[in-house]
Amino acid sequence: GGKMSGMIPDYEPRPSQVRLAKDITTAYNEARILAAEAGTGVGKSFAYLVPSFAWAIRNEERVVISTATINLQKQLIDKDIPVVQRLFRKKTKAVLVKGRANYLCRIRLREALDEEGLLATDDSPLRAIAAWAETTPSGDRADLSFWPEDQVWYRVSSEADACLGLRCPERERCFVLRVRREAADAQVIVANHHILFSDLAARMGGAGYEGTAVLPPFRILVIDEAHAIESSATSFFSEEVARFLVHKTLSRLSRKRGPKSFGTIPQLLELHSFPRASLDKLPDAMSKARDAMDALDNRAAALFEGKERTYRITQRSPLIEDAVLRPMAELERSILGCAGIIREALDAAPDELSEERAVYEAKLAVRRLNEIAATCAGFKDFEEHPDKVFYLEKHKTSQGEVYVDYIASPLDITGMMEEAVFSKFRSVICASATLSVGETFDFWKSRVGLRKTDLPVDTSVYPSPFPFRTNALLAIDKGAPPPESPSFKPYVNKAVVDLITASRGRALVLFTSYEMLREAYAVAAPAMAALGITCLRQGDDERGKLMEAFKNDISSVLFATDSFWEGVDAPGETLSLVVIAKLPFRVPTDPVQLARSEAVEKRGGNAFMEISLPEAVIRLKQGFGRLIRHSQDRGAVVVLDPRLVTKRYGPLFVESLPPCRLVAEELPAITKEIARFLDDW
């Protein structure tokens, strides 16, 4: 009977949604923090958007909504917010703010075209981007009619390290500044967690909470997909050194293409009165820095054995000294050498050059080089930083070349979250479909700084309105071998074939490792092809294209891991079965996970019960949540991991899922039951 019911076809009143909206209203009015677990189908976005717009209009205050995924941002801006805006008589403005790297920089585009010269033919992606730049109102990569390769877009995208600010000749046409100007008079801003933390870091660093930092000032914050906030904060506040970063920074200073030189240094040397001789030593210094980076990678690669992808540094040893610490110290010295030469040259330059663009760019380069050197110094003196986790991560390029990332991550983000987020804003709403474990929010609160606090915090679960009891089946294969058994993988490979044969495709198969995924796919794909069922595999195409193919081909099967445990929205018959090969415990070799577990044990706690188990429960809830996406959906989730029935912690997983029909049998009985259950649809 309300306005919204007349705007939305097939509108259904949802008691959980109404209760959530009322609780958010109370949190706004009484300056409280609310952690809300809203089950699938509650419609949490409308539940927070309506009070958010009402608050913004009534109090003339901005509300910021932060999400973890692009998909949710698009849903909010393109679908949900336009509906909510029409509910209010007063016109309101909402703006989507993305990270700089999503936007085109006209200066960098011009430089890339100049550098490309005659090689930039009419059909080159740079020419296509240049033509688009003259008509696009946004400069947003997502608005291009084609998706340029990362290495192409990197050359023309906006970056803080290369931004000329007030000195930019294209300032009036800058796409990043255009978005910031739009945000300045918006009532509601939609951003992602990375931008949120960029803003908070600037405010903690001295910008304060009253003025504009990365975002305009605000007092009300909604964190959607709040289950991801710890990993987002950890990622943002991690420091990193890598070959790509070092070479990119140096090549921005000076690079050759044919007989011509490009970059900041050639531009400096073109300035009439710049002291050219002061930069004579720079080419050799840059060459030493590149060599030092390559030597570090070559030595560090020897630390990895077999299929290991990470190596954590915990104590000094001759091996670590030789493979990482000494080469890292040499890299630090060579990077500081480059920075010192440029700084001395700038100091010797006449004052009248201080406003020149090339001089400003050189100062930015010195700052970036010093930041890289500081990260190197942190590694070199890792024992002096017990609040950080230092580790190496091995990667391969598309050409098969090995390189290493050197990462320092925060051990604990709780103090930063309480200081920068929860104690600074009038009200913070944290919403997700997966925050509780069993019947408590204790785990999530302990990870984000809300477990031991005097702040006013409310927590509540808002159950899904979908008919899980009748439309969802949870099957546990109690006859499967334990995951540590050599027979487990072969068993999973056969079981997957039997299950997706019984469901006639229409399935999402989730794994905890790419290795298991590849093996199961190799067995299932030919068997399914004989039945006319297409098997799709994560990694064979871009995520969005895979999802479109999966949704459009109703009988298809998608084999996936990692990010596909969440964010997959495929309502209807196309997703009738979710197979979970193994309980999603985090890989025990994950360096940050290990360090945090050790910290729990050191203070006398139980790392498995306090971290590993609740993390896995939330992850399983996310995987289970892929199944029922609409009130008419019907389907089954099969877990091939027998620990759900053989371990004492098994019931905690089951109790944390929506109440549905439970079948704990051996595989033949499960396949028969699934075929019958789905045929009744």
C-alpha positions in Angstrom: 0.0 0.0 0.0 3.0 2.3 0.1 4.7 4.3 -2.7 7.3 1.6 -3.4 4.7 -1.1 -3.9 3.3 0.8 -6.9 6.7 1.3 -8.5 8.0 -2.3 -8.4 6.3 -5.1 -10.4 5.3 -8.1 -8.3 6.1 -6.2 -5.1 6.1 -8.4 -2.0 6.0 -7.0 1.5 8.9 -8.5 3.5 8.7 -8.3 7.3 12.5 -8.7 7.7 13.1 -5.8 5.4 10.7 -3.5 7.2 12.3 -4.4 10.6 15.8 -3.8 9.2 14.7 -0.4 7.8 13.3 0.6 11.2 16.4 -0.6 13.1 18.6 1.5 10.7 16.4 4.5 11.4 16.8 4.0 15.1 20.6 3.7 14.7 20.7 7.0 12.7 18.4 8.8 15.2 20.2 7.5 18.3 23.8 7.6 16.9 24.4 3.9 17.2 26.3 1.2 15.3 24.2 -1.6 13.8 25.6 -4.9 12.5 22.9 -6.5 10.4 22.9 -10.0 8.8 20.2 -9.9 6.2 19.5 -13.2 4.6 19.1 -13.7 0.8 15.9 -12.0 -0.4 15.5 -9.6 2.5 16.3 -6.7 0.2 18.9 -5.0 2.4 19.8 -2.3 -0.1 16.3 -0.8 0.0 16.2 -1.2 3.7 19.2 1.1 4.1 18.6 3.3 1.1 15.2 4.6 2.3 16.4 5.8 5.7 19.7 7.1 4.2 17.9 9.3 1.7 15.4 10.4 4.4 18.3 11.3 6.7 20.2 13.2 4.0 17.1 15.2 3.1 15.9 15.9 6.6 19.3 16.8 8.1 21.0 18.1 4.9 23.9 15.6 5.6 25.7 13.4 3.3 25.6 9.5 3.6 28.4 7.3 2.2 27.6 3.7 1.1 30.7 1.5 0.7 30.6 -1.9 -1.0 33.1 -4.6 -1.8 32.1 -5.4 -5.4 31.5 -3.5 -8.6 28.3 -5.6 -9.2 26.6 -4.2 -6.1 27.7 -0.6 -6.9 26.1 -1.0 -10.3 22.9 -2.4 -8.9 22.7 0.5 -6.4 23.3 3.2 -8.9 21.5 1.8 -11.9 18.5 0.0 -10.3 17.8 0.6 -6.6 18.7 4.3 -6.0 16.5 5.6 -8.9 13.5 3.9 -7.4 14.2 5.3 -3.9 14.8 8.8 -5.3 11.3 8.8 -6.7 9.8 8.2 -3.2 10.8 11.6 -2.0 9.3 15.0 -3.1 12.7 16.7 -2.7 15.1 16.1 -5.5 18.2 14.2 -4.4 21.6 13.5 -6.0 23.5 10.2 -5.8 27.0 9.8 -7.2 29.2 6.7 -7.8 32.8 7.3 -7.0 35.4 4.9 -8.2 39.1 4.6 -7.8 41.4 6.8 -9.9 42.6 3.9 -12.0 39.1 3.6 -13.5 39.3 7.0 -15.1 41.2 8.3 -18.2 44.0 10.9 -17.8 44.1 13.1 -20.9 47.7 14.0 -20.2 48.9 10.4 -20.1 46.8 9.6 -23.2 48.5 12.4 -25.1 51.9 11.2 -24.0 51.1 7.6 -24.9 50.0 8.6 -28.4 53.1 10.8 -28.8 55.3 7.9 -27.7 53.6 5.5 -30.0 54.0 7.8 -33.0 53.4 6.2 -36.3 52.9 2.8 -34.6 49.5 4.1 -33.3 47.6 3.1 -36.4 43.9 3.8 -36.9 42.9 0.5 -35.4 45.1 0.7 -32.4 43.4 0.7 -29.0 45.1 4.0 -28.1 43.4 5.7 -31.1 40.1 4.2 -30.2 40.5 5.5 -26.6 41.4 8.9 -27.9 38.3 9.1 -30.1 36.2 8.0 -27.1 37.8 10.6 -24.9 36.3 13.4 -27.0 32.7 12.3 -26.5 32.6 10.5 -23.1 31.1 12.5 -20.2 32.7 10.1 -17.6 36.1 8.9 -18.8 35.2 5.7 -17.0 36.8 2.6 -18.4 33.6 0.7 -17.9 31.8 3.0 -20.4 34.2 2.0 -23.3 32.6 0.0 -26.0 35.5 -2.5 -25.8 37.6 -3.6 -22.8 41.3 -2.5 -23.4 44.0 -4.8 -22.1 45.4 -3.9 -18.7 48.8 -2.9 -20.0 47.1 -0.5 -22.5 44.8 1.1 -20.0 47.5 1.4 -17.4 49.4 3.8 -19.8 46.5 6.2 -20.0 44.7 5.9 -16.6 44.8 8.4 -13.8 47.2 7.7 -11.0 47.9 9.7 -7.8 51.7 9.3 -8.3 51.5 11.0 -11.7 48.8 13.6 -11.0 49.9 17.2 -11.6 47.0 18.6 -9.5 46.7 22.4 -9.9 49.5 22.4 -12.5 47.7 20.2 -14.9 46.8 21.9 -18.2 43.8 19.6 -18.5 42.5 20.3 -15.0 39.2 21.8 -16.2 38.5 18.7 -18.2 39.8 16.2 -15.7 37.5 13.2 -15.3 38.6 12.5 -11.7 38.0 16.1 -10.6 34.7 16.1 -12.4 33.6 13.1 -10.3 34.9 14.8 -7.1 32.9 18.0 -8.0 29.8 15.9 -8.6 30.4 14.2 -5.2 30.8 17.5 -3.4 27.1 18.4 -3.7 25.6 14.8 -3.6 23.4 13.7 -0.8 24.4 10.0 -1.2 27.8 8.7 -2.4 28.4 5.1 -3.4 32.0 4.0 -3.2 34.0 0.8 -2.6 35.9 -0.3 0.5 39.3 0.7 -1.1 38.2 4.3 -1.6 36.7 4.4 1.8 40.0 3.3 3.4 41.9 5.8 1.1 39.7 8.5 2.6 40.1 7.3 6.2 43.9 7.1 5.8 44.0 10.7 4.6 41.8 11.8 7.5 43.9 9.9 10.0 47.0 11.4 8.4 46.0 15.0 9.1 43.1 15.9 6.8 40.6 15.6 9.7 37.0 14.6 9.6 35.4 18.0 9.0 36.7 18.7 5.4 37.2 17.0 2.1 39.8 14.2 1.9 39.4 11.7 -0.9 35.6 12.0 -0.3 33.6 15.0 0.9 32.9 15.1 4.7 30.2 12.8 6.0 28.8 11.5 9.4 26.7 8.5 8.3 28.4 5.5 6.9 26.8 2.3 5.5 29.3 -0.6 4.9 27.6 -3.2 2.7 29.2 -6.6 2.2 30.7 -6.0 5.6 32.0 -9.6 5.9 34.8 -8.4 3.6 35.9 -5.4 5.6 38.8 -7.1 7.4 40.3 -8.4 4.1 39.7 -5.1 2.4 41.4 -3.1 5.2 44.3 -5.6 5.4 44.8 -5.3 1.6 44.7 -1.5 1.6 47.1 -1.0 4.5 49.6 -3.6 3.2 52.9 -2.3 1.7 54.4 -3.9 -1.4 57.5 -4.0 -3.5 57.6 -5.8 -6.8 59.5 -5.8 -10.0 56.6 -4.3 -12.0 56.4 -1.4 -9.5 60.1 -0.6 -9.5 60.4 -0.8 -13.3 57.3 1.2 -13.8 58.5 4.0 -11.5 61.9 4.1 -13.2 60.5 4.0 -16.7 58.2 6.9 -15.8 61.4 8.8 -15.1 63.1 7.9 -18.4 62.5 5.4 -21.2 63.5 5.1 -24.9 61.3 4.3 -27.9 63.4 4.1 -31.0 65.8 7.1 -31.1 63.5 9.3 -28.9 63.5 9.5 -25.1 60.3 10.0 -23.0 59.5 10.6 -19.4 60.2 13.2 -16.6 63.9 13.4 -17.0 64.0 14.2 -20.7 61.3 16.9 -20.0 63.6 18.4 -17.2 66.5 18.4 -19.6 64.5 20.4 -22.1 64.1 23.3 -19.6 66.4 26.0 -20.7 68.2 26.8 -17.4 68.0 23.4 -15.7 71.4 22.1 -14.5 71.9 19.2 -16.9 75.2 18.0 -15.5 73.6 17.3 -12.2 71.6 14.4 -13.7 74.6 12.8 -15.5 74.9 10.0 -12.9 71.2 9.1 -13.1 71.2 6.6 -16.0 73.8 4.5 -14.2 71.9 4.7 -10.9 68.7 3.6 -12.6 70.5 0.7 -14.2 71.8 -0.3 -10.8 68.3 -0.2 -9.4 66.9 -2.3 -12.1 69.7 -4.8 -11.7 69.2 -4.9 -7.9 65.5 -5.6 -8.4 66.2 -8.4 -10.8 68.9 -9.8 -8.5 66.5 -9.8 -5.6 63.9 -11.7 -7.6 66.4 -14.3 -8.8 67.7 -14.9 -5.2 64.2 -14.9 -3.6 62.8 -17.4 -6.2 65.1 -20.0 -4.7 63.1 -20.0 -1.4 60.1 -21.5 -3.1 59.9 -25.2 -3.5 57.5 -27.2 -5.7 54.0 -25.6 -5.8 54.5 -23.2 -2.9 53.3 -19.7 -3.7 54.1 -17.9 -0.4 57.0 -17.7 1.9 56.8 -16.0 5.3 59.8 -14.3 6.9 59.8 -15.0 10.7 63.4 -15.0 11.8 66.9 -14.3 10.5 68.9 -17.1 9.0 71.8 -17.3 6.6 69.3 -18.4 3.9 67.0 -15.4 4.5 69.9 -13.0 4.7 71.3 -14.3 1.4 68.0 -14.6 -0.5 66.1 -11.5 0.7 67.6 -9.2 3.3 71.0 -8.4 1.7 69.5 -8.0 -1.8 66.7 -6.0 -0.4 69.2 -3.7 1.3 71.0 -3.3 -2.0 67.7 -2.4 -3.7 67.0 0.2 -1.0 70.4 1.8 -1.5 70.1 1.9 -5.2 66.5 3.4 -5.1 67.7 6.0 -2.6 70.6 6.7 -4.9 68.2 7.6 -7.7 66.1 9.7 -5.4 69.1 11.5 -4.1 70.4 12.4 -7.6 67.1 13.8 -8.6 66.6 15.7 -5.4 70.1 17.3 -5.6 69.3 18.3 -9.2 66.0 19.9 -8.1 67.8 21.8 -5.3 70.3 23.2 -7.7 67.6 24.3 -10.2 66.8 28.0 -10.4 63.7 29.1 -8.4 61.9 30.3 -11.5 61.6 26.6 -12.6 59.7 25.6 -9.5 56.3 25.9 -11.1 57.3 23.9 -14.2 55.3 20.7 -14.7 58.4 18.5 -15.2 59.8 19.8 -11.8 56.6 18.9 -10.1 56.6 15.4 -11.7 60.2 14.9 -10.6 59.2 15.7 -7.0 56.4 13.2 -7.2 58.9 10.6 -8.5 61.3 11.3 -5.6 58.4 10.8 -3.1 57.5 7.5 -4.7 61.1 6.3 -4.8 61.4 7.1 -1.1 58.2 5.1 -0.3 59.6 2.1 -2.1 62.9 2.4 -0.2 60.9 2.7 3.1 59.1 -0.6 2.3 62.5 -2.2 1.5 63.8 -0.9 4.9 60.9 -2.4 6.7 61.8 -5.8 5.2 65.4 -5.4 6.0 64.6 -4.6 9.6 61.5 -6.8 9.9 62.1 -7.8 13.6 61.5 -4.2 14.6 57.9 -4.3 13.3 56.1 -7.0 15.2 52.7 -5.4 14.2 53.3 -6.5 10.6 53.5 -9.8 8.7 56.3 -9.9 6.1 56.0 -12.5 3.3 56.8 -13.2 -0.3 54.3 -14.3 -3.0 55.5 -16.0 -6.2 53.7 -15.3 -9.5 54.2 -16.0 -13.2 53.7 -13.7 -16.1 51.6 -14.8 -19.1 55.0 -15.7 -20.7 55.8 -18.0 -17.8 58.4 -15.7 -16.3 58.6 -15.9 -12.4 58.5 -12.8 -10.3 58.0 -12.2 -6.6 55.9 -9.7 -4.6 57.3 -8.6 -1.3 54.4 -7.7 1.1 54.1 -6.3 4.6 50.6 -6.7 5.9 49.1 -5.4 9.2 48.8 -8.2 11.8 45.7 -6.6 13.4 43.3 -4.0 12.0 41.0 -3.8 15.0 42.6 -0.7 16.6 42.6 1.2 13.3 38.9 0.2 12.6 37.8 1.4 16.0 39.8 4.6 15.9 39.2 5.6 12.3 35.7 4.3 11.7 33.5 3.3 14.6 34.4 6.1 17.0 34.5 8.9 14.4 31.1 8.8 12.7 27.6 9.5 14.1 26.3 6.1 12.9 27.8 3.1 11.1 25.6 0.4 9.5 27.4 -2.9 8.7 25.3 -5.1 6.5 25.9 -8.5 4.9 24.2 -11.8 4.3 27.0 -13.5 6.3 28.1 -12.0 9.6 27.0 -14.5 12.3 28.4 -17.9 13.3 25.9 -20.1 15.1 23.8 -17.5 16.8 26.4 -14.8 17.6 28.3 -12.0 15.9 31.3 -12.5 18.2 33.7 -13.6 15.5 33.0 -10.8 13.1 33.0 -8.2 15.9 36.4 -9.5 17.2 37.9 -9.1 13.7 36.8 -5.5 13.1 37.4 -4.0 16.6 33.9 -4.2 18.0 34.3 -7.1 20.5 35.6 -5.1 23.4 34.3 -1.5 23.0 32.2 1.0 24.9 30.6 2.1 21.7 26.8 1.6 21.3 26.6 -1.5 19.1 23.5 -3.5 18.1 23.5 -6.8 16.2 20.5 -8.6 14.7 19.7 -11.3 12.1 17.0 -10.6 9.6 15.9 -14.0 8.2 15.4 -14.6 4.5 11.7 -14.6 3.4 12.5 -17.4 0.9 10.9 -20.9 1.6 14.2 -22.7 2.3 12.4 -25.5 4.3 10.5 -26.6 1.3 12.6 -25.5 -1.6 16.2 -26.2 -0.5 17.9 -29.6 0.3 21.2 -29.9 2.1 22.9 -33.2 1.4 26.0 -34.4 3.3 28.0 -37.3 1.8 28.8 -39.3 5.0 30.4 -42.1 2.9 33.2 -39.9 1.4 36.8 -40.5 2.6 38.3 -37.8 4.8 39.9 -34.9 2.9 43.4 -35.8 4.1 43.0 -39.3 2.5 44.8 -40.0 -0.8 41.5 -41.4 -2.1 39.6 -38.1 -1.5 40.4 -36.3 -4.8 39.6 -39.3 -7.0 36.4 -39.8 -5.0 35.4 -36.1 -5.5 36.1 -36.4 -9.3 33.7 -39.3 -9.7 31.1 -37.9 -7.3 31.0 -34.6 -9.2 30.2 -36.5 -12.4 27.5 -38.6 -10.7 25.9 -35.5 -9.1 25.7 -33.3 -12.2 24.5 -36.3 -14.2 21.6 -36.6 -11.7 20.8 -32.9 -11.8 21.2 -32.8 -15.7 23.8 -30.1 -15.4 22.4 -26.8 -14.0 25.2 -26.8 -11.4 27.9 -24.7 -9.7 30.8 -26.8 -8.4 32.9 -25.0 -5.8 36.4 -25.9 -4.8 39.0 -24.6 -2.3 42.0 -25.0 -4.7 42.6 -24.6 -8.4 44.4 -28.0 -8.4 41.2 -29.8 -7.3 39.2 -27.8 -9.8 41.4 -28.7 -12.7 41.4 -32.4 -11.9 37.6 -32.6 -11.5 37.0 -30.5 -14.6 39.3 -32.8 -16.6 37.2 -35.8 -15.6 33.8 -34.2 -15.9 34.0 -32.2 -19.1 34.3 -35.2 -21.5 31.6 -37.1 -19.6 29.2 -34.2 -19.7 30.0 -33.4 -23.4 28.7 -36.9 -24.2 25.4 -35.9 -22.5 25.2 -32.6 -24.3 26.1 -30.6 -21.2 28.7 -27.7 -21.4 31.3 -27.4 -18.7 32.7 -24.0 -18.0 35.8 -23.4 -16.0 37.0 -20.4 -14.0 40.1 -18.9 -15.7 39.0 -19.8 -19.2 37.3 -16.4 -19.7 36.7 -13.2 -17.9 34.3 -13.6 -14.9 31.4 -11.6 -16.4 31.5 -13.5 -19.6 31.6 -16.8 -17.8 28.6 -15.8 -15.8 26.6 -14.8 -18.9 27.4 -18.1 -20.6 26.4 -20.0 -17.5 23.1 -18.2 -17.1 22.2 -18.3 -20.8 22.9 -22.1 -21.2 20.5 -23.6 -18.6 22.1 -27.0 -18.6 25.7 -25.8 -18.2 28.0 -26.5 -15.3 30.4 -23.9 -13.9 33.6 -25.1 -12.1 34.9 -22.4 -9.8 36.9 -21.5 -6.7 37.9 -18.4 -4.8 35.7 -15.4 -5.6 32.9 -17.4 -7.0 31.9 -18.5 -3.5 30.2 -15.1 -3.3 28.7 -12.7 -5.7 27.2 -15.3 -8.1 23.6 -14.4 -8.8 21.9 -16.9 -11.1 18.2 -17.3 -10.2 16.0 -19.9 -11.8 16.6 -23.3 -13.1 20.1 -22.5 -14.4 21.5 -23.0 -10.9 19.7 -26.0 -9.3 22.6 -27.7 -7.7 25.7 -26.4 -5.8 28.4 -29.0 -5.1 30.9 -28.1 -2.4 33.9 -30.3 -2.7 35.5 -29.5 0.6 34.8 -27.3 3.7 36.3 -23.9 3.0 39.0 -23.7 5.6 41.6 -21.2 4.6 44.9 -22.7 3.3 47.0 -23.3 6.4 50.0 -21.8 4.6 48.4 -18.4 4.2 51.0 -16.1 5.8 48.7 -13.5 7.3 46.3 -16.3 8.6 49.3 -18.1 10.2 50.6 -15.0 11.9 47.2 -14.1 13.3 46.7 -17.6 14.5 50.0 -17.6 16.2 49.0 -14.3 17.9 45.9 -16.0 19.3 47.8 -19.0 20.6 50.4 -16.7 22.2 47.8 -15.0 24.3 46.4 -18.4 25.3 43.5 -18.7 22.9 42.6 -21.5 20.4 43.3 -20.3 16.9 41.2 -23.0 15.3 38.1 -22.2 17.3 38.6 -18.4 17.2 39.7 -17.9 13.6 39.8 -20.9 11.3 36.4 -22.5 12.2 34.3 -19.3 12.2 35.9 -18.1 8.9 35.1 -21.4 7.3 31.5 -21.3 8.6 31.0 -17.8 7.0 32.5 -19.0 3.8 30.2 -22.0 3.6 27.3 -19.7 4.2 28.4 -17.7 1.2 28.6 -20.8 -1.0 25.2 -22.0 0.2 23.8 -18.6 -0.6 24.4 -19.0 -4.3 21.5 -21.5 -4.5 18.2 -19.8 -3.7 18.1 -16.3 -5.2 14.3 -16.0 -5.8 11.2 -17.1 -3.9 10.4 -19.6 -6.7 13.9 -21.1 -6.8 14.4 -24.7 -5.8 17.6 -26.7 -5.5 20.1 -28.7 -3.6 23.5 -28.1 -2.0 25.8 -31.2 -1.6 28.8 -31.1 0.6 31.3 -33.9 -0.2 33.3 -33.3 3.0 32.3 -35.9 5.7 33.7 -33.7 8.5 30.2 -32.2 8.7 29.0 -35.4 10.3 32.3 -36.9 11.7 33.7 -33.9 13.6 32.3 -32.2 16.8 32.3 -28.9 15.0 30.1 -30.2 12.1 26.8 -29.1 13.7 28.0 -25.5 13.9 28.2 -25.3 10.1 24.7 -26.8 9.7 23.1 -24.6 12.4 24.5 -21.5 10.7 22.7 -22.2 7.4 19.1 -21.4 6.7 16.8 -24.1 8.0 16.2 -26.6 5.2 15.7 -30.3 4.5 18.8 -32.3 5.6 19.9 -35.6 4.1 23.1 -37.3 5.4 23.6 -40.4 3.3 26.1 -42.1 1.0 26.5 -40.9 -2.5 24.2 -43.3 -4.4 21.3 -42.4 -2.1 22.1 -38.7 -2.5 22.1 -38.8 -6.3 18.7 -40.5 -6.3 17.3 -38.0 -3.9 18.6 -35.1 -5.9 17.2 -36.4 -9.2 13.8 -36.9 -7.5 13.9 -33.6 -5.6 14.7 -31.6 -8.8 12.3 -33.5 -11.0 9.4 -32.5 -8.7 10.1 -28.9 -9.6 
